[in-house]
Amino acid sequence: MDEIKEMNDFNLPRIIAVNNDKSYVYGNQVMGVIDQHNRADYSKIAKELNHSNIDLLVIQHEFGIYGGESGEYVLELAEKLKIPFIVIFHTVLSEPSPKQCFIMKRLADLSFKVITMVQNKVKDLLEVYNIDCDKIQMIHHGVPFVDTESRMKLKERYGYSHRQILSTFGFLSPGKGIEYAIQAMSGVVAKHPEALYMIWGKTHPVVKQEVGEVYRQKLMDLVAELNLEQNVVFVDKHLTQEEVVQSLVLSDIYMTPYLGKDQAVSGTLAYGIGYGRVIISTPYRYAVEMLAEGRGLLADFHDSASLETHILNILDHPELKNEMENKTLALGSTMMWNEVAKSYAALFHETITASYVIKGSAV
């Protein structure tokens, strides 16, 4: 949104927030609020949009955002809209339930265009969801540009000048597989005692609400059990955008040892690519696509020994690290928000223009 609003052709984008069971105080950009579980709210917002000066709606779709079975209430909005909309599918399941498949197919049919952030999901949209190929477009997950100091300068500032930094950032939850990365560090530090694994981020709020800090405590107990207190640190805080980028630039290796093989998109991995880090990951679908052609290393799922082997390979071979960083940065430069915004801007123009043509021919 920040990049779009800088373009002369567009007014300031507005937001419709979807609230869960809590109330929030929003800024001026929020023009409306939907109570997630109140079906009538979706129809109400559609009516308000139809009578507003809004030319286009972008629906960010995740099944957990909207109310009803598998988030079906979003159809109350989509079916009543008289302005065009684009839907961005953040999750594309390879084996959806009939209800999930129906919702995505219906959204696609009603939309002007559907967006996926990975090429490998186009096939699923075609074959699993039976979406018209002319409706599908791939646009990369965007990465913000933050001007920051070099890795060497950041290490000096934080007192890590003589350390090799590995990192993971994002909300903690059991699906992140961080326990395997910690176990891998036990073997890594035997050869590289200067290695430091930094785990940035708070526990996922839903996980914390349901079970508290059980997962974080499990990880901390594992660190103590393996005597890794000097080689694994937790930064338990909500990160600003600047801190996220600094955590990446500071790093020699970025890791996403996730456990779910069908994960179509990872925002944290996208950030790592955007800033040209060497990435070691498990082979979930997004990682396989984005780390192809020598842009990273893929370890086996649930396998600390595999992670350890790849980490040591990078730490032992600085020339390999430099080669991978250059390859990753070549792709990452195309994923920065200013570049991604150009793709969305062109699509917005196409959508609005087509809508006016249709309206004009109907008069």
MARKE-138488 format. One record per atom (N, C-alpha, C, CB): residue in three letters; x, y, z. Coordinates in steps of 0.05 Angstrom, whole numbers, plus 5000, padded with zeros to 4 digits. Glycine has a CB too. Layout:
// MARKE-138488
ALAXYZ...
//
This chain:
// MARKE-138488
MET501649765000MET500050005000MET501750255000MET498250005024ASP503950255015ASP505650485016ASP506850554988ASP507950445036GLU507450344973GLU508550394946GLU506350484927GLU509850134936ILE504050364929ILE501850444911ILE501050734915ILE499350264916LYS500950824940LYS500051094945LYS502051304935LYS499651144975GLU504551214930GLU506551404919GLU506151444889GLU509351294925MET504551274876MET504151294848MET502051504842MET503351024835ASN502551674822ASN500851904816ASN498051814808ASN502052074795ASP497751584796ASP495251494784ASP493151414805ASP495651274765PHE493951374830PHE492151254850PHE491751434874PHE493250984859ASN489251434884ASN488751564909ASN489851384932ASN485751614913LEU489751494956LEU490651344979LEU489051094982LEU490551525005PRO490250854983PRO488650614987PRO487250615014PRO490450364984ARG484850495015ARG483350475040ARG483250185048ARG480450595036ILE482650135074ILE482649865085ILE479949795097ILE484949835105ILE479149555094ILE476849445110ILE478049235128ILE474649325091ALA477849275154ALA479049095174ALA477048875181ALA479949245199VAL478048635186VAL476448415195VAL477248355224VAL476748155177ASN475448415242ASN476048385271ASN475348105281ASN474648595288ASN476947995299ASN476147755313ASN474447835337ASN478647585322ASP474647705359ASP472847765382ASP473748015397ASP472747535400LYS475848155387LYS476748395401LYS476148645385LYS479848365407SER476348875399SER475949135385SER478749265383SER473949315401TYR479149415362TYR481749535357TYR481249825349TYR483249395335VAL483349985354VAL483250265346VAL484950295321VAL484450455369TYR483650385299TYR484950395273TYR485450685265TYR483250255252GLY487250725246GLY487850985235GLY485851055213GLY490650995223ASN486351285201ASN484451395181ASN484151225156ASN485251675174GLN486151055150GLN485950905126GLN483850685127GLN488650775120VAL483050605151VAL480950405154VAL478250535151VAL481150265182MET476850455129MET474250575122MET471950415132MET474050615092GLY472450165141GLY470249995151GLY471249755166GLY468549905128VAL469549635181VAL470349405198VAL468249185195VAL470649495228ILE469148945192ILE467448705191ILE467948545217ILE467948535166ASP465848485231ASP466048285253ASP466248015240ASP463548305273GLN468447875244GLN469047625231GLN466747425231GLN471447495244HIS465247405253HIS463247205256HIS460347305252HIS463447085284ASN460147555243ASN457547675238ASN456947675208ASN457347965250ARG455347485199ARG454847455170ARG453747705157ARG452947225165ALA452047845172ALA450748085161ALA452748305154ALA448648185180ASP454948315169ASP456948525164ASP458148515136ASP459248495185TYR458348265125TYR459548235099TYR457748365077TYR460047945093SER455248315080SER453348435061SER453248735064SER450548315065LYS453348825089LYS453249115095LYS455649255082LYS453249165125ILE458049145084ILE460349265072ILE460149265042ILE462949115081ALA459149055030ALA458749045001ALA456949274992ALA457548774992LYS454849315006LYS452949534999LYS454349805001LYS450449525017GLU455949845023GLU457350095026GLU459350145004GLU458750105053LEU460749934996LEU462749954974LEU461350024948LEU464349694971ASN459049894943ASN457649944918ASN456650234915ASN455249754916HIS456250364938HIS455250644938HIS457550844945HIS452950674958SER459950754943SER462250924949SER463651004923SER464250784968ASN465851154925ASN467351224902ASN469751034897ASN468451514904ILE469650804910ILE471750604907ILE471450464880ILE471650394930ASP473650444864ASP473550324838ASP474250024838ASP475450474820LEU475649934859LEU476749664858LEU477149574887LEU479349654842LEU476549314892LEU477049194918LEU479148964914LEU474449084931VAL480948944933VAL482848724933VAL482148554958VAL485848824934ILE481448304954ILE480848124976ILE483247954982ILE478347944969GLN484347985006GLN486547815015GLN485247565027GLN488347955036HIS485747325015HIS484347085023HIS486146895038HIS483146955000GLU485246835063GLU486246605079GLU483646495091GLU488346695101PHE483546225094PHE481146105104PHE480446195133PHE481345805103GLY482546255148GLY482146325176GLY481346615181GLY484646275191ILE481346785161ILE480747065165ILE477747105168ILE481747235141TYR476146965153TYR473347025151TYR471646825167TYR472447025122GLY469246895174GLY467446725190GLY466046505174GLY465346895204GLY464646325188GLY463246115175GLY465145875170GLY462046205149GLU463945655160GLU465645425154GLU467645485133GLU463745185145SER470245445140SER472445495121SER472445785111SER472345305097GLY471245975127GLY471246255119GLY469246315097GLY473946335110GLU467046165096GLU465146195074GLU463646465074GLU463045975075TYR463646615096TYR462246865097TYR463347075077TYR462346985125VAL465847035069VAL467047225050VAL465447225024VAL469947155044LEU463947005018LEU462347004994LEU459947194996LEU461346714989GLU459047245020GLU456847445024GLU457747715014GLU456047465054LEU460347775017LEU461448025007LEU461748014976LEU464148085020ALA463147804967ALA463847784939ALA461347764921ALA465547534935GLU459347624929GLU456947584913GLU455247834910GLU455347354923LYS455548014929LYS453848254929LYS455348504918LYS452848314957LEU457848474912LEU459448694902LEU458548764873LEU462348634902LYS458449024868LYS457949114840LYS460449244829LYS455549304840ILE462549284845ILE465049384835ILE466949134830ILE466349584855PRO468849164813PRO470648934807PRO472448884831PRO472348984782PHE473248624834PHE475248564855PHE477248364845PHE473848454880ILE479648374857ILE481848184853ILE482148034879ILE484548334845VAL482647774877VAL483047614901VAL485947514901VAL481047384903ILE487247544924ILE489947444927ILE489747194945ILE491847664940PHE490446964935PHE490346714950PHE493046674964PHE489646474931HIS493046704990HIS495446665006HIS495946365011HIS495246815033THR493846215012THR494045925016THR492545774994THR493045835044VAL493945594980VAL492745434959VAL493245144966VAL493845504930LEU491245014978LEU491644734988LEU491544544964LEU489444665008SER493344344965SER493344144944SER491043954947SER496043994944GLU490043914971GLU487843734976GLU485743874993GLU488843474990PRO484344064982PRO482344214997PRO479844045003PRO481544464982SER478344125023SER475743995027SER473844095006SER474644065056PRO471643965001PRO469644054981PRO468844344987PRO467243874981LYS468444415012LYS467644685019LYS469844895012LYS466944705049GLN472344825019GLN474545005012GLN474845044982GLN477144895024CYS474544824968CYS474744834938CYS472445004927CYS474644554926PHE470044974937PHE467745134928PHE468245424932PHE465145034941ILE469245504956ILE469545784963ILE471645914944ILE470545814992MET473845774940MET475945894923MET475045914894MET478545734925LYS473645704884LYS472645704857LYS470545924853LYS471445434850ARG468845964873ARG466846174871ARG468046444871ARG464846144894LEU470046494889LEU471446744889LEU472746804863LEU473446754912ALA474046594852ALA475346634826ALA473446704804ALA476946374819ASP471146564803ASP469146614782ASP468146904784ASP466846414785LEU467847004808LEU466747274811LEU468847494807LEU465447294839SER471347424810SER473447624809SER474347694781SER475847524825PHE475847914779PHE477047984753PHE479547814749PHE477648284751LYS481147774771LYS483647634769LYS484147504796LYS485947814761VAL485547274796VAL486447144821VAL489447144820VAL485346854824ILE490647204843ILE493547234846ILE494547004863ILE494347504857THR496646874854THR498246694871THR501046804872THR498146404860MET502346764894MET505046874898MET507246674891MET505446964926VAL506446444880VAL508446244872VAL507546104846VAL508946034894GLN509446054829GLN508745924803GLN507745644807GLN511145924785ASN508745504828ASN508045224831ASN505145184839ASN509845094852LYS503745394846LYS500945364853LYS499045414830LYS500245554876VAL500045504807VAL498345544784VAL497145284775VAL500045674761LYS498645074776LYS497644814768LYS495244724785LYS499844594769ASP495544764812ASP493344694830ASP490844864825ASP494244734859LEU491245114820LEU488945294814LEU487445194789LEU489845584811LEU488945094769LEU487844994745LEU486444724748LEU489944984723GLU487944544760GLU487144264760GLU485444184785GLU489544084759VAL486044294808VAL484544224832VAL482144404835VAL486444254857TYR482344664829TYR480144844834TYR478644914808TYR481245104846ASN479744824785ASN478444864759ASN477945164754ASN475744724758ILE479945324759ILE479745614754ILE480745664726ILE481445774775ASP479345844712ASP480045914685ASP482946024684ASP478046134674CYS484545914666CYS487345994664CYS487746294658CYS488745834643ASP485846414644ASP486046704638ASP485646874663ASP483946774617LYS484646764684LYS484146914708LYS486646914727LYS481846804723ILE488546744722ILE490646694741ILE493146864734ILE491446394742GLN494346984754GLN496847134750GLN498647094774GLN496247444746MET501147054769MET503147024791MET504547294796MET505146794785ILE504547384820ILE506047624828ILE507447554854ILE504147884832HIS510047614855HIS511647534878HIS510647664904HIS514547614874HIS511147524926HIS510747634953HIS512647874955HIS511247424976GLY511748094963GLY513348334964GLY515248344988GLY511648574964VAL517448494986VAL519348525007VAL519948825009VAL521948365002PRO519748945033PRO520149235036PRO523149305034PRO519049335062PHE523749535023PHE526449635023PHE526949795048PHE527149794997VAL528949725063VAL529749875087VAL532749925085VAL529049715114ASP533450175084ASP536250245083ASP537550195110ASP536650555075THR539550025110THR540849945135THR543849915132THR539549685146GLU545149885154GLU548049855153GLU548849575141GLU549349885181SER551349545135SER552349285125SER552349075147SER555149325113ARG552748825139ARG552848615158ARG555148665178ARG553248335144MET557448745167MET559748785185MET559249005205MET562248855168LYS557949225196LYS557449445214LYS555349365235LYS556449695198LEU553249215227LEU551249125246LEU552448935267LEU548848995231LYS554148765258LYS555448575277LYS557148735297LYS557248375262GLU558548935287GLU560149105306GLU558349245326GLU561749315290ARG556049355316ARG554249505334ARG553149325356ARG552049625318TYR552449075349TYR551148895368TYR553148715383TYR549148725355GLY555648745378GLY557648585392GLY558048305381GLY556948575420TYR557548265355TYR557748005344TYR559947995322TYR555047915332SER561948155324SER563948185303SER565247925295SER565948385310HIS565747755315HIS567247505310HIS565447255310HIS569347475332ARG562947305305ARG561047075305ARG559747035278ARG558947125326GLN559146785272GLN557546705249GLN554646695258GLN558546435236ILE552946855246ILE550146885255ILE548346725237ILE549347175255LEU546746545250LEU544546405237LEU541946525249LEU544646095240SER539846535234SER537446655245SER534946535234SER537446955241THR532746575249THR530046515241THR528346735253THR529046225250PHE526446855238PHE524647045250PHE521746975243PHE525347335241GLY519947085259GLY517047045256GLY515846935281GLY516546855232PHE513146915281PHE511746805304PHE512546515309PHE508646825300LEU513046455334LEU513746175341LEU511246005343LEU515246175368SER511445765331SER509345575333SER510545295327SER506845635314PRO509345085336PRO510544815333PRO511144745304PRO508744615344GLY509744845285GLY510144775257GLY512744895245GLY507944865240LYS514045065260LYS516545195250LYS518945015250LYS517045445265GLY518844795266GLY521044605266GLY523644705278GLY521544515238ILE523444905295ILE525945035305ILE527544845323ILE525245285321GLU526144645335GLU527544455352GLU529644305336GLU525544255364TYR529144255310TYR531144105294TYR533544285288TYR529844015268ALA533044545284ALA535344725280ALA537044745305ALA534345005272ILE535744755328ILE537244765354ILE538944505357ILE535344795378GLN537744275351GLN539244025353GLN541644025334GLN537443795347ALA541144145310ALA543344165290ALA545644335301ALA542344275264MET545044535317MET547144715328MET549044565346MET545844945343SER548044355359SER549744205377SER552144095362SER548143975389GLY551743995337GLY554043895321GLY555544125308GLY552943705300VAL554144335301VAL555544565288VAL557644695306VAL553444775279VAL556844735331VAL558644885349VAL561144715357VAL557244965374ALA561044455353ALA563344295358ALA565644375339ALA562743995356LYS564844455315LYS566844535295LYS567044845293LYS566244415268HIS564844975298HIS564745265296HIS563645385322HIS563045365272PRO565245395343PRO564245495369PRO563245785368PRO566345465390GLU564045935346GLU563246215343GLU560446235332GLU565146355325ALA559146015324ALA556546025311ALA554446105332ALA555845755298LEU552546275324LEU550446365342LEU547746355326LEU550946655352TYR545846215337TYR543146185325TYR541246375340TYR542145895326MET540246575325MET538446775337MET535546725328MET539347065329ILE533746685347ILE530946615342ILE529346865349ILE529946365358TRP528447015328TRP527147275333TRP524047245331TRP528047475312GLY522747355351GLY519847375349GLY518347265373GLY518947225325LYS515847355376LYS514047275397LYS512747005389LYS511847485403THR511546875409THR509846635403THR507346725388THR509146495430HIS506546555369HIS504146625354HIS501846675373HIS503446395334PRO500346905369PRO498246975388PRO496146765392PRO496947225380VAL495346625370VAL493346405373VAL494446175390VAL492446305345VAL496946105385VAL498245895400VAL498445975429VAL501045825389LYS499246225434LYS499546315462LYS496846315476LYS500746595462GLN494746395462GLN492046405474GLN491146125482GLN490046535455GLU491845925465GLU490845655469GLU492545495489GLU490745505443VAL495145515487VAL496945345504VAL499145495518VAL498145125487GLY499145765516GLY501245915529GLY503945885515GLY501445835558GLU506045885532GLU508745875521GLU509945595521GLU510546075537VAL508345395518VAL509245125519VAL511445075498VAL506944925514TYR511045165474TYR513045105453TYR515645255458TYR511945185425ARG515545515465ARG517945665471ARG519445535494ARG517245955478GLN518045455515GLN519345325538GLN520645065530GLN517345275560LYS519344915512LYS520544665502LYS523144725488LYS518644525483LEU523244935472LEU525645005458LEU527845095477LEU525145225438MET527145255497MET529045345517MET530145115533MET527745555536ASP528444925540ASP529444685555ASP531344525538ASP527044505563LEU530844515512LEU532644365494LEU535344505492LEU531444345466VAL535344775491VAL537844925491VAL539544865516VAL537345225489ALA538144865539ALA539544805565ALA540544515565ALA537644845588GLU538944335556GLU539744045555GLU542143995539GLU537343875545LEU542444155516LEU544744115498LEU547044305504LEU543844155469ASN546744455527ASN548844645535ASN549544845513ASN551444495543LEU547444955501LEU547745145479LEU547045435487LEU546045055455GLU547145495512GLU546345755521GLU548045985509GLU546545775551GLN550545915501GLN552246115489GLN551946125458GLN555146065497ASN550345945448ASN550245915418ASN547345935407ASN551445655410VAL545445955425VAL542645995416VAL541346215434VAL540945725418VAL540246415422VAL538946625437VAL536146675426VAL540646895436PHE534246745444PHE531546815437PHE531147115440PHE529546655454VAL530147245419VAL529447525420VAL526347535421VAL530647695396ASP525247535445ASP522347505449ASP521047775448ASP521747365477LYS520547875424LYS519248135421LYS517948155393LYS521248365425HIS516048335390HIS514948405364HIS516948575350HIS512148555367LEU517748495326LEU519748635311LEU518548855294LEU521448445294THR519849085294THR519149295274THR520149205247THR520349575282GLN519249335226GLN520149265199GLN523149305197GLN518749435178GLU524149515210GLU527049565209GLU528549345224GLU527649835222GLU527549255246GLU528849035261GLU528848775246GLU527448995288VAL526648715232VAL526548475215VAL528848485195VAL523848445201VAL529048705181VAL531048725160VAL533848715172VAL530748985144GLN534248845195GLN536848835208GLN537548555217GLN536949025232SER535648405226SER536148125234SER537047965211SER533648005247LEU536048015187LEU536847875163LEU539647965153LEU534847915141VAL540048225152VAL542548325142VAL544848245161VAL542548635140LEU544248225186LEU546148135206LEU547047845202LEU545048165234SER545347685188SER545647395187SER547547305165SER542947265183ASP548947095171ASP550546945150ASP548846725137ASP553046835162ILE547046615153ILE545246405143ILE542446465154ILE546246125151TYR540346445137TYR537646465146TYR536346185144TYR536046685130MET534846105164MET533745835164MET530645835167MET534945665186THR529345665151THR526545605154THR526145305155THR524745745132PRO526545175178PRO526344885179PRO523444785184PRO528044785202TYR521544895169TYR518744845173TYR518044545169TYR517045015154LEU515844465181LEU515044185180LEU512944115159LEU514044095207GLY511544315149GLY509344275131GLY510244285102GLY507044475135LYS510044065087LYS511144055060LYS509544205040LYS511443765051ASP506944265046ASP505244395027ASP505144705030ASP502444285029GLN506844815046GLN506645105050GLN507345245024GLN508645195073ALA505345395014ALA505645514987ALA507245764987ALA502945564975VAL507145915009VAL508446175011VAL509646205039VAL506546405004SER511946325041SER513046405067SER514046685065SER515346205076GLY512746865079GLY513647145079GLY516447175090GLY511747315095THR517147015110THR519847045122THR521946945102THR520146875148LEU521446735087LEU523246645066LEU523546855044LEU522346375054ALA521246975037ALA521347185016ALA523147415025ALA518547285011TYR522947495051TYR524747705061TYR527647615059TYR523947765090GLY528247365066GLY530947275065GLY532047285037GLY531146985075ILE530447215017ILE531247234989ILE531547524981ILE529247084971GLY529747694989GLY529847974982GLY532448104990GLY527548124994TYR533548015013TYR536048135023TYR538447965018TYR535748195053GLY538147765000GLY540447614990GLY541947455010GLY542347804977ARG540447335029ARG541847165048ARG542146875038ARG540247165075VAL544146735047VAL544246445043VAL542046315060VAL547146325050ILE540446155047ILE538146035061ILE538345735061ILE535446125047ILE537945625085ILE537745335089ILE534845285099ILE539845225110SER533545105085SER530645055090SER529944765086SER528945235071THR527744685097THR526544435090THR525044475063THR524544335112PRO524544255049PRO523444275021PRO520444305020PRO524344045006TYR519244505034TYR516444565029TYR516244705002TYR515244745052ARG513944714991ARG513544784963ARG514745054955ARG510644774955TYR514345254972TYR515345514966TYR518445514966TYR514345724986ALA519545374985ALA522545364987ALA523745224962ALA523345225012VAL522445004954VAL523444864931VAL523545044906VAL521744614925GLU521445194902GLU521345374879GLU523345604882GLU518545484876MET523345734905MET524945974908MET527945924911MET523946134931LEU528645694920LEU531545634925LEU532745464902LEU531845484951ALA531345444880ALA532445294857ALA534745444845ALA530245254836GLU536245314828GLU538545434814GLU540645534832GLU537445654796GLY541145394854GLY543345464872GLY542945694890GLY545645524855ARG540345774895ARG539846004913ARG539645924942ARG537246134904GLY539945664948GLY539845574976GLY540245284978GLY537145664989LEU539945175002LEU540244895007LEU537844775021LEU542744845024LEU537044535013LEU534644415023LEU535344175041LEU532744325000ALA534544185066ALA535043965085ALA532543795086ALA535844065113ASP532843545096ASP530543365098ASP528743465121ASP531443085103PHE526143395119PHE524243455141PHE525043295166PHE521343395132HIS524543415189HIS524843275215HIS527643155217HIS522743055218ASP529743295207ASP532443175206ASP534543375214ASP532943065177SER535343375239SER537343565248SER540043515236SER537543555279ALA540743255230ALA543243185218ALA543543305190ALA543642885217SER541343305175SER541343425149SER541743725150SER538743365134LEU540443855169LEU540844145173LEU543744195180LEU539044255195GLU544844035199GLU547644075207GLU549544055184GLU548343865229THR549143855167THR550943825144THR550944065126THR550043575127HIS548644175121HIS548444415103HIS549644665117HIS545544465096ILE549144695143ILE550344925157ILE553344915156ILE549344925186LEU554444685161LEU557444655161LEU558544695133LEU558244375171ASN557044615113ASN557944655085ASN558244945079ASN555944525066ILE556445115089ILE556645405085ILE558845525102ILE553945545091LEU558845455127LEU560845575145LEU563745495137LEU560345495174ASP564045255126ASP566645165118ASP567545265091ASP566744855118HIS565745375075HIS566445455048HIS565345735042HIS565245255027PRO566845945050PRO566046225046PRO565546285017PRO568146405057GLU566946154999GLU566546214970GLU563746114961GLU568746084953LEU562845894972LEU560145794966LEU558045984977LEU559745514977LYS558546085000LYS556746285013LYS556446534995LYS557746365041ASN558746634985ASN558646874968ASN557146824942ASN561446974962GLU557546594931GLU556246514906GLU553246504910GLU557346254895MET552346374932MET549546354937MET548246624942MET549046164960GLU549646794957GLU548547054963GLU548047214937GLU550347214982ASN549947194918ASN549647344893ASN547247234877ASN552147324877LYS546946974876LYS544646854862LYS542046924875LYS545046554860THR541946924901THR539446984915THR538747274912THR539746914945LEU540647454913LEU540147734911LEU539147814883LEU542647894917ALA540047664863ALA539047714835ALA536047674833ALA540547534815LEU535047474846LEU532147434847LEU530847634866LEU531347144855GLY532047664890GLY530947834911GLY530448124902GLY532747834934SER532148224884SER531848494875SER529248534859SER534248584858THR528248324847THR525748344832THR523248324851THR525648124811MET523748254876MET521548214895MET521148444914MET522047964911MET522648654911MET522348884929MET519649024923MET524649094926TRP518449144943TRP515749254941TRP515449444917TRP515049394966ASN517549604912ASN517249804890ASN516949654863ASN519649984889GLU518149424860GLU517849264836GLU515149124835GLU520149064833VAL514448994857VAL511948854859VAL509549054855VAL511648704886ALA509849294866ALA507749494863ALA507149564834ALA508449744878LYS509249554817LYS508849614789LYS507049404776LYS511549624774SER507349154784SER505648944773SER502848974782SER506748664782TYR502449044808TYR499649084817TYR498449334805TYR499649114848ALA500049544801ALA498949784789ALA497949734761ALA501050004789ALA499449584746ALA498649514718ALA496049354719ALA500849354704LEU495849164738LEU493448994740LEU491049164749LEU493948774760PHE491449354767PHE489349524776PHE488249694753PHE490249714799HIS490049804737HIS489249954713HIS487649784694HIS491650074699GLU488649544689GLU487249364671GLU484349294681GLU488849104668THR484149244707THR481649174719THR479649404717THR481949084748ILE480549634726ILE478749874726ILE477849944698ILE480050104740THR479749944679THR479150004651THR477049814640THR481650004634ALA477549554645ALA475649354635ALA472849394647ALA476649064641SER472749474673SER470249514686SER468749744673SER470649574716TYR470149964666TYR468850194653TYR467850124626TYR470850424652VAL469349954612VAL468449864585VAL465949704587VAL470649694571ILE465849524607ILE463449364610ILE461049534618ILE463849154632LYS461449724636LYS459349904644LYS458350074621LYS460250094667GLY460350164605GLY459650334582GLY458050184561GLY462150444569SER458749934557SER457249774537SER454449704546SER458849524529ALA454149714573ALA451549634585ALA449549864585ALA451849534613VAL450650104581VAL448950344581VAL447350374555VAL450550604586
//
